[in-house]
């Protein structure tokens, strides 16, 4: 059986991810836009806002298998807000902490 390397780095709009390298190591983000096959833009709603997202290399992100429903639609309709992003990230961080406590 062959391991597909691409599946490990495939990230989608609205997907949660965690930074693996850099000053922002272990920080939780949401994928905002795909730049090219190696880079994408991520937001956290606080420091990296919708108007100034952070450009990250896909290799430096750990994907979390959770995608915000209707993220792409909300982005196209310009109904996303930084407060919404912050709230989603906070809820996801709390959920991840609760999962870690169970183990």
C-alpha positions, 0 to 999 in steps of 0.5 A: 500500500502506497502512502499518499503524501498529498493527503497530509498537506491538503488544506481547505478554506475554513479548515482549522490548522496549527502552526508547527514552526516559527514565532507562532508555533502551536497557534491555531488558525483558520485557512482563509485563502489558497495562494498556490500549491505551497502557500496559503493565507491564514487568520486568527481574528486577533493579530492576523485579521481578515484584512491582513492575513498571514502567509504560511507555507503548507509544510509548516501547518498541521491540519486539524480535521474540522472545517467550518460549514459555509465558510466559503459562502460567507467569505464570498458574501463578505459576511465573515468578521474577525469576531466570528473567527476569534469565537470559532478559534476559541471554541476549537481550542477549548474542544482540543483541550477537553480532548487532551484531558480525556487521554 
